[in-house]
Amino acid sequence: MQKEIIITEDGSHTIFLPEQQITYHSTHGSVQESNHVFIQSGLEHIASNAKTPIHLFEMGLGTGLNAFLTAKWAEKNQIAIEYTAVELYPLSKEELAALNYAGMLGDEQHYFNNIHAAEWGVSNTISPFFQLLKQQTSLLEYVPEKTFDLIYFDAFAPLIQPELWTTEVFIKLYNVLNPGGVLTTYCSKSDVRRSMVAAGFTVEKIPGPPHKREMVRAVKK
């Protein structure tokens, strides 16, 4: 599959897939979007009430940007996080080496490098506050071995991956969340929200990142 690295409006890179005409992140700013949707609206939202370590699941490791920002946040706040991510199609070493996240976000290149050098299928210590388990599988095939406090749902849009935005998938995710757990995603389409509600979630629309009016935070009461 052909991939191109492009620069988004905040200066950070994303991956563009010409055949599908889609990007891994918002063209208005990769880092800006990830910080808003996942760190601020998800991790910071639950952190004050969560027991540690925080157990976090990501659907779609992709470029590793969400994991990288989370590792930086964990170190800064001295809060332990155990991070599990699934990714069916990992990027190549050459593609990852070309991304500029670490360079534009300060002197933590080792976090980014270690996240992608981490062995698949086993728990890896990225820092004293960040444990990472990467699974090379699809969400549909993934069998969780524990429950989570927070889910970053970062699949491609429903038009591209409709099989990942169904009621059945959200039931699976609802069942692996702890009571009070949160799922956060950039997508606020009405049919997606209906699927979440049908799965048992309490769903709220909240302000999205710049250039996007709304996003969704879903809670397991």
C-alpha positions as CSV (number, residue, x, y, z in Angstrom):
1,M,0.0,0.0,0.0
2,Q,1.4,3.3,-1.0
3,K,2.0,5.9,1.8
4,E,3.1,9.5,1.8
5,I,4.3,11.6,4.7
6,I,2.7,15.0,4.7
7,I,2.9,18.1,7.0
8,T,-0.3,19.1,8.8
9,E,-1.2,22.7,9.8
10,D,0.5,22.5,13.3
11,G,3.8,21.4,11.7
12,S,3.5,17.8,12.6
13,H,3.5,14.9,10.2
14,T,0.8,12.4,9.3
15,I,0.6,9.5,6.9
16,F,-1.5,10.0,3.7
17,L,-2.9,7.0,1.8
18,P,-3.4,8.2,-1.8
19,E,-5.5,5.2,-3.0
20,Q,-8.1,5.7,-0.3
21,Q,-7.6,9.5,0.0
22,I,-7.3,9.3,3.8
23,T,-4.9,10.4,6.4
24,Y,-4.0,8.9,9.8
25,H,-4.6,12.3,11.5
26,S,-6.4,15.6,10.9
27,T,-4.6,17.7,8.3
28,H,-5.4,20.6,10.6
29,G,-2.8,19.3,13.0
30,S,-1.8,15.8,14.0
31,V,-0.4,16.6,17.5
32,Q,-3.1,19.2,18.1
33,E,-5.8,16.6,17.4
34,S,-4.2,13.8,19.4
35,N,-3.7,16.0,22.4
36,H,-7.3,17.3,22.3
37,V,-9.2,14.0,21.6
38,F,-7.1,11.6,23.6
39,I,-4.9,13.3,26.2
40,Q,-7.1,16.2,27.3
41,S,-10.6,14.7,26.7
42,G,-9.7,11.2,27.8
43,L,-6.6,10.7,30.0
44,E,-6.8,14.0,31.9
45,H,-10.5,13.6,32.3
46,I,-10.2,10.3,34.2
47,A,-6.7,10.8,35.8
48,S,-7.8,12.5,39.0
49,N,-10.2,9.7,39.9
50,A,-8.4,6.7,38.5
51,K,-6.5,4.2,40.5
52,T,-2.9,3.6,39.4
53,P,-1.6,2.2,37.3
54,I,-4.1,3.5,34.7
55,H,-5.0,0.7,32.3
56,L,-5.3,2.1,28.8
57,F,-6.3,0.4,25.5
58,E,-5.7,1.9,22.1
59,M,-7.5,0.8,19.0
60,G,-5.0,1.6,16.2
61,L,-1.3,2.2,17.3
62,G,-0.6,3.7,13.8
63,T,2.3,6.2,13.9
64,G,2.5,5.8,17.7
65,L,1.7,9.4,18.3
66,N,-1.0,8.8,20.9
67,A,1.3,6.4,22.8
68,F,4.2,8.8,22.6
69,L,2.1,11.7,24.0
70,T,0.7,9.4,26.7
71,A,4.3,8.3,27.7
72,K,5.3,12.0,27.9
73,W,2.3,12.8,30.0
74,A,2.9,9.8,32.4
75,E,6.5,10.9,33.0
76,K,5.5,14.6,33.5
77,N,2.8,13.7,35.9
78,Q,4.5,10.8,37.6
79,I,1.5,8.6,37.1
80,A,1.9,5.0,36.0
81,I,0.2,3.8,32.9
82,E,-0.1,0.3,31.4
83,Y,-0.8,0.8,27.7
84,T,-2.1,-1.9,25.4
85,A,-2.5,-1.3,21.7
86,V,-3.5,-3.3,18.7
87,E,-2.3,-2.6,15.2
88,L,-2.8,-5.0,12.2
89,Y,-0.5,-3.2,9.8
90,P,2.5,-1.6,11.5
91,L,4.5,1.1,9.7
92,S,8.0,0.3,8.5
93,K,11.1,1.4,10.3
94,E,11.8,3.8,7.4
95,E,8.3,5.4,7.6
96,L,8.6,5.8,11.4
97,A,12.1,7.3,11.2
98,A,10.8,10.0,8.8
99,L,8.1,11.3,11.3
100,N,8.9,14.5,13.2
101,Y,6.9,14.2,16.4
102,A,9.8,13.7,18.8
103,G,11.8,16.5,17.2
104,M,9.0,19.0,17.4
105,L,7.9,18.0,21.0
106,G,11.2,18.2,22.8
107,D,14.0,15.9,23.9
108,E,12.1,12.7,24.3
109,Q,13.1,10.9,21.1
110,H,13.9,7.8,23.1
111,Y,10.2,7.4,24.1
112,F,9.2,7.4,20.4
113,N,12.1,5.1,19.4
114,N,11.4,2.6,22.2
115,I,7.7,2.5,21.5
116,H,8.4,1.3,18.0
117,A,11.3,-0.9,18.9
118,A,9.3,-2.7,21.6
119,E,8.7,-6.4,21.0
120,W,5.2,-7.4,19.9
121,G,3.2,-9.6,22.2
122,V,5.0,-8.9,25.5
123,S,5.0,-6.2,28.0
124,N,7.8,-3.6,27.5
125,T,9.1,-1.0,30.0
126,I,9.3,2.3,28.1
127,S,9.9,4.3,31.2
128,P,9.3,3.9,35.0
129,F,5.8,5.2,34.4
130,F,4.9,3.6,31.1
131,Q,4.5,-0.1,30.3
132,L,3.6,-1.0,26.7
133,L,2.0,-4.2,25.2
134,K,1.6,-4.2,21.4
135,Q,-0.5,-6.8,19.7
136,Q,-0.3,-7.2,16.0
137,T,-3.9,-8.2,15.3
138,S,-7.2,-6.6,14.4
139,L,-9.7,-5.4,17.0
140,L,-12.1,-8.0,15.7
141,E,-9.7,-10.9,16.5
142,Y,-8.2,-9.4,19.7
143,V,-9.0,-11.2,22.9
144,P,-8.5,-8.9,25.9
145,E,-6.7,-10.4,28.9
146,K,-7.7,-7.7,31.3
147,T,-10.0,-4.7,31.8
148,F,-9.3,-1.1,31.1
149,D,-10.0,2.4,32.6
150,L,-9.7,4.2,29.3
151,I,-10.0,3.4,25.6
152,Y,-8.5,5.5,22.8
153,F,-10.7,4.6,19.8
154,D,-8.7,5.7,16.8
155,A,-9.8,3.6,13.9
156,F,-10.1,5.0,10.4
157,A,-13.4,6.7,9.8
158,P,-16.6,4.6,9.5
159,L,-16.7,5.0,5.7
160,I,-13.3,3.4,5.5
161,Q,-13.6,0.8,8.3
162,P,-17.3,0.3,8.9
163,E,-16.8,-3.1,10.5
164,L,-15.1,-1.4,13.5
165,W,-17.9,1.0,14.3
166,T,-20.7,-1.5,14.9
167,T,-22.8,-2.1,18.0
168,E,-21.1,-5.5,18.3
169,V,-17.7,-3.9,18.5
170,F,-18.8,-1.4,21.1
171,I,-20.4,-4.1,23.2
172,K,-17.0,-5.8,23.2
173,L,-15.3,-2.6,24.3
174,Y,-18.0,-1.8,26.9
175,N,-17.4,-5.3,28.4
176,V,-13.6,-4.7,28.9
177,L,-14.1,-1.3,30.5
178,N,-14.1,-1.0,34.3
179,P,-17.1,0.8,35.8
180,G,-16.7,4.5,35.3
181,G,-14.3,3.8,32.4
182,V,-14.3,6.1,29.3
183,L,-14.0,5.6,25.6
184,T,-13.0,8.7,23.6
185,T,-13.0,9.2,19.8
186,Y,-12.8,11.9,17.2
187,C,-16.0,10.7,15.5
188,S,-19.4,12.0,16.4
189,K,-21.6,10.6,13.6
190,S,-25.2,9.9,14.8
191,D,-25.1,6.3,13.8
192,V,-21.9,5.8,15.7
193,R,-23.4,7.3,18.8
194,R,-26.5,5.1,18.4
195,S,-24.3,2.0,18.3
196,M,-22.5,3.1,21.4
197,V,-25.8,3.7,23.3
198,A,-27.1,0.3,22.1
199,A,-23.9,-1.2,23.6
200,G,-24.7,0.3,27.0
201,F,-22.6,3.5,27.0
202,T,-23.7,6.9,28.2
203,V,-22.6,9.1,25.3
204,E,-21.9,12.8,25.3
205,K,-20.8,15.1,22.5
206,I,-18.1,17.5,23.5
207,P,-16.2,20.2,21.7
208,G,-13.8,18.7,19.1
209,P,-10.3,19.8,18.2
210,P,-9.8,23.0,16.1
211,H,-11.7,22.8,12.8
212,K,-14.0,20.0,14.1
213,R,-17.1,21.0,16.0
214,E,-17.7,17.9,18.0
215,M,-16.2,14.6,19.2
216,V,-17.5,11.9,21.5
217,R,-16.8,10.7,25.0
218,A,-18.6,7.6,26.1
219,V,-18.8,6.4,29.7
220,K,-19.6,3.0,31.3
221,K,-21.7,4.0,34.3
